[in-house]
Amino acid sequence: MSVQEANGALELACGAQGRSVGIRLCASSELAANPKAAPKEKEGCLAFVAAEGRLDKEDVDGCMTHSKEALEKFKACKHPTGVADTLRMMVLAYRIQADVLRSAEEDKTKDIKAALSTAESLAKEEAAKFKEAGDKRGEAVMLLAAGEINYNKRGGKKRGEAIEDLNKSKELAKQAGDKKVEATAVFVQANAAIKLRMNDDSYMFAQESYRLYEEAADKKGMGKALHIMALAQVLAEDFDDGVKTAEQALAIFREMSLRKLEAFELFIIAHYYLTRKMGREAIPYAEDALELFKEVDFDGSGWTSNAFDCLTQAFIAKAGGWLMDGLSTDVYEAPVGFLQGLYVSVTRALAWHRAIGVDDELFLDSALMDSGMAPRCKTEAA
């Protein structure tokens, strides 16, 4: 996995910890508990929070069900902020649906295009409605959603549209006085610049988003901005400063008990070191990432196996291929379902061991005993 791919993982994780990605002003459990809030507003907030929870599990259908309920409640009490934020979450749900389809074994190109096209149409249509109503914040939120759909994996023309939409979103949010929406638009611009390998521009956008998130007292947003700043630094060969910046992001996620984001940041710091073949330095980060993913990756998304693979590579980089006993024990003691997800990682480790002359049978017997995977790994590594 490349550093770019690892960043994509954390980018989605930032969303998964609340797919409204740093906005979520109106719909929160705190507002739902406010005795002064109208009943419909409370119900809308609770439905919104439930929708976020389903999206965190990549349950697009569940997210849509709760989102439609939230949308109905917010419209009933004439809450434009809630309406806009809920619509944006629905757009992002289609994006997540496309990401899930990309990981399918069979070709899902047609379904992916349909999901993204539906998302874009929803965002653009709702942006036009907010513009007609003179609601600058609502228009900004929907243009932001359109930019999030189009800036990645949709070709150069769509990327150009995304950049234009993000610029408009940022300006409208500024006019509306909404720092969080403005900061998030700039944050997505930083991500878009990374995709275009415009590392200096990405760093500049990330710095700006950090300042805006700080003004909005959004610490999680500050951590996200630091993450992109670090990535831009590493890709620009400013390695030491990049790692230091990533450590700052890690400290924020840890302080806020954002366990999944903490795990992803540990994971990517380990990858930073692996790009320099610095296995010794990568190992503690990879170990901590693996332990955290075991704790938070309860929906079986595959990141625990990615973390195991990262740790395997770190030991290989450190010791020239000798697999430490702890790794074998880790595989042996894992549940069978978890082992199925590790099959690719273990196969890779086996291939490395074969290359340096370590006995295959000894490795397989100790690591995969009773898992039913040994024959498959032998076949794949052959």
C-alpha positions, 0 to 999 in steps of 0.5 A: 500500500502506497502512502497515497493509498494510506492517506485515502484510508484516513481521509475516509476514516475522518468521514466515518467518525461523522460523515458530515466531516466537521460541520455537524452544527445542527444535528448533535446529541447535545442539541437533541437533549436541549430542553429548549429545542422544538420536538421536531428539531430534537427528533431530526437531530436524533435521526441525523445522529443515527444516520451518522452511526450507520454511515460509520458502519458503511451501512448506506441503506440504514444511513439513507433510512435515518437521513430521510427521517431527519430531512422530513423533521428538519423541513417540518420545523423549517431548519435550513441548517439541518436540511443542508447537513442532512442532504450532504450526508446523503450525498456522501452516503452515495460516495461511500457506496461507490467506495464499497463497490470498488472493493468488490471482487466482480466488476461493479463499474456500472453501479459505481458510476450510477451511485456517483451520478446520483450523488452529484445530481442530488448535490447540484439540484439542492445547491440550485434550490438553496441559491434560489432561496437566498440561503448562502450557507445551504448553497455552500454545503451542497457545493462542498458535497458536489466537490467531494464527489467529483475531486477524486476518481472521476477524471480531469473534467469532473476534477475541474468542476470540483475545484470550481465548486469548492472555491464557490463553497469557500466564498459562500461560507465566508459570506455566511460567516460559517467557519466550519463549512469554510474550513471543510471546503479548504480541507477538501481542496488540500486533499484534491491538491494531493491527488494532483501531486501539487504538494506545495498547494496542498500544504498551503490549503491545509495550513489555511484549513487549520487556521479556520478550524482553530478559529471555529474551536474544532480540534478534530478539524485541526487534527485532520488539517495537520494530517494533510500538512504532514502528508504534503511535507513527506511527499515533498521530501521534507520527511522529518518535519512531516513526521513531526506534524503527523505526531501533532495530529496523532496527539489531537486524535489521542487526546480526543479519544478518536480511536479509529483516527488514532489508529489510522494516523499510527498506521500512516506514520509507520508507512512513512518510515517504511518508505525509507526502509526504516523498519525499526522506527516503523515497528512501534507505530505498526504495533500500536495501530494493530492493537487499536484496529483490533479494538475498533475495526469491529465491522470487519472492514479489513483494516486490521489485516492491513495493519498486520501486513504493515507490521509484517513489512516493518519486521522484514525491513528491520531484520531482513525477513526474520519473522518475530515469534510475536507475529506468528502468535498473533495469527495463531491466536486470532479468530478464524474470521479474522484469519480469513482477512489476513490471508493475503498478508500471511501469504506475502510474509511466507513468500518473503520467508521462502525468498530468504530460505526460511522453512515454509512448513515451520512457518505455516505450522506455527502460524496457521495451524487449525485455521484451514488456511495453510493449504490456500497460502501454500498454493498462493505463494507457490 
